Amino acid sequence: MERLTGFRDFYPEPVPANEPWSCDLRQHIFGCWRRTARNYGFREYDGPPLEPLELYTNKSGAEIVAQLFNFVDKGDRAVSLRPEMTPTVARMVATSERAFKKPIKWFSLPQLFRYEKPQKGRLREHFQLNCDIFGEADVSADAEIVALLIDVLRSLGLTAEDFVVRLSSRQAWQRFFISRGGNPEQAYEFFQIVDKIEREKPEVSTQKLAALGIALTEVQGFINSSVPEPELQSVLDNLEARGLKAFVKVDYGVIRGLAYYTGVVFEAFDTKGELRAIAGGGRYDQLIHQVSEGKVNLPALGFGMGDVVLAELLKARQLVPSFASTIDTVVLIEDESLRLQSLGLVQQLRDADSPADYTFTPAKSDRQFKKALELGAARTVRLERLSDGTIQVRIKNLKTREEAIRPYDGSPAWFAGG
Ligand code: HAM
């Protein structure tokens, strides 16, 4: 039985041949994500992986809706696996915002599902770090969220030589569109055309833009100008003060495909331009209002960073650490008459939060010792009965090969002092 296309198995290291994903690497990424988000004062939340279909049909935009893993459940409800976290967190905040001091700063590590064509950097499930701020309209929050994105990538060992955050602004694009006589009602249609310009044939973009009364050359002229609009200048100044300016550049070619963005938007890419976007986000000040059907009005902004492209980049830059086993001690059972006492010893170690292992069935002592070396254990521990019937414990440091001998009376006292 094969797994579904676009889905992954996560084996522990060393992974079998042809299995590119490891649970160790996933945990390494999750650890850096969590640590950095907490350093910025963000709190972790989560929500259901299955949501009412309706949560996505109006708010996310056509592209994501076309990729939904949706079905009708046994209670005749139209439901969907979550393709992104933003509508869920918007619903959570809209429902319970009064219980939380503002600004709300939250992060989550959801697994998300999109029925996309599996390809390099795109699968049908992925994990995504989501960091979002609610209740702060000032552009200083935009700078904070971009700084957090940068620091998450730095925490994994990536530098300004490896990635760049391309900064843009939907307000700037909105002003551009209106100043050229665009109809405000068609602004999102216009944004979607701009979003695809890099991937689309020029004739197609020209034709689509012409229908809105805009020339492709004008759009290209604005992209090439790269002049920071005031909101972007403010973000740049803020990041410069932190020493992070080398990680960002103004690039109006970024506009984001999702429907709900309203202000500063950004995407992170590898500097060599070989991979898909590592992360993307921006300000979405109207979404809480929409999700709460007008009851709550809170400005919001954030980003999502996927694990798939990130892992590809870490591998390409040789930034994946080697993952050692987590076992500290292997308890050797050379005298089978001491197996039960040895199990007591294993339990004492585990009770003290010191990872310990042993062989389930009798095995030659050299095989047990080899297993300890293979597991990368720091030491072996072995019980031994003396001729007078007393029992002692031999503790061998596998690095220095030094051995300590202590009396063993069944209590954890032998373990004191490590
Ligand atoms: P997004 O740009 O759709 O934004 O996704 C963010 C990141 O998730 C992408 O840059 C990419 O790394 C990863 N990603 C997306 N789809 C896939 C896929 N099929 N396979 C692998 N990785 C993928 C959002 O989802 C927004 N909700 C982010 C956000 C949070 N905006 C504000 N707050």
Residues whose N, C-alpha, C, O or C-beta is under 5 A from the ligand:
A	BS01	HAM	E84 M85 T86 R114 E116 G121 R122 L123 E125 H126 Q128 N130 C131 A277 I278 A279 G280 G281 G282 L301 G302 F303 G304 M305 G306 V308 V309
